[in-house]
C-alpha cells in the first residue's frame, strides 16, 4: 500500500473511530441490503403459495386468470400443465 493510500485511509478515522461519512455509507449499504433481503423473502413467500394453486379444489383456469389480471402479468410466468 502506498503512502498516499495510507494517508487517505487514515484521514477517514479520528482516534481509531470510523468517520461520519463511513458510518453513513455503511448504514446506506445495510439499508439497501436489508431491503433486498425483505423483497426476496416476500416474493418467495408468495411464489411458494402460488406454486400449488391448481391443486386447490375449486380453483380453476378462470380464477387463476382473475388473479393474474389483478396482480399483473409481470408477477406470473406461463407454465404448461
C-alpha positions in Angstrom: 0.0 0.0 0.0 1.4 3.4 -1.0 1.9 6.3 1.4 -0.9 8.3 -0.4 -3.4 5.4 0.2 -2.4 5.1 3.8 -2.8 8.9 4.3 -6.2 8.8 2.6 -7.3 5.8 4.7 -6.1 7.5 7.9 -7.9 10.7 7.1 -11.2 9.0 7.4 -10.6 8.0 11.0 -10.2 10.1 14.1 -8.8 8.3 17.2 -9.4 4.9 15.6 -13.2 5.5 15.3 -15.0 5.5 11.9 -15.9 8.9 10.5 -19.4 10.1 10.0 -19.0 9.5 6.2 -18.0 5.9 6.8 -20.9 5.3 9.2 -23.4 6.9 6.8 -22.0 4.7 3.9 -22.3 1.6 6.0 -25.8 2.5 7.1 -26.9 3.1 3.5 -25.3 -0.2 2.4 -27.0 -2.1 5.2 -30.3 -0.5 4.5 -30.2 -1.4 0.8 -29.1 -5.0 1.5 -31.9 -5.4 4.1 -34.5 -4.1 1.7 -33.3 -6.5 -1.0 -33.5 -9.4 1.5 -37.0 -8.3 2.5 -38.2 -8.2 -1.0 -36.7 -11.6 -1.8 -38.4 -13.1 1.3 -41.8 -11.7 0.5 -41.5 -12.7 -3.2 -40.5 -16.3 -2.3 -43.4 -16.5 0.3 -46.0 -15.7 -2.4 -44.2 -17.9 -5.0 -44.5 -20.9 -2.7 -48.2 -20.3 -2.1 -49.0 -19.9 -5.8 -46.9 -22.9 -7.0 -49.6 -25.3 -6.0 -52.7 -23.2 -6.8 -54.0 -25.7 -9.4 -54.1 -28.4 -6.8 -56.6 -26.5 -4.6 -60.2 -27.7 -5.1 -62.4 -25.0 -6.6 -59.6 -23.0 -8.2 -59.6 -23.4 -12.0 -58.5 -21.5 -15.1 -60.9 -18.6 -14.6 -59.8 -18.0 -11.0 -56.2 -18.1 -12.0 -56.9 -15.6 -14.9 -58.5 -13.3 -12.4 -55.5 -13.5 -10.1 -53.1 -12.8 -12.9 -55.3 -9.8 -14.1 -55.4 -8.4 -10.5 -51.8 -8.7 -9.6 -50.3 -8.1 -13.0 -48.8 -10.4 -15.7 -45.3 -9.5 -14.7 -45.6 -11.4 -11.5 -46.6 -14.7 -13.2 -44.9 -17.0 -15.6 -46.8 -19.2 -18.0 -46.4 -22.9 -17.2 -47.9 -25.7 -19.3 -49.7 -28.4 -17.3 
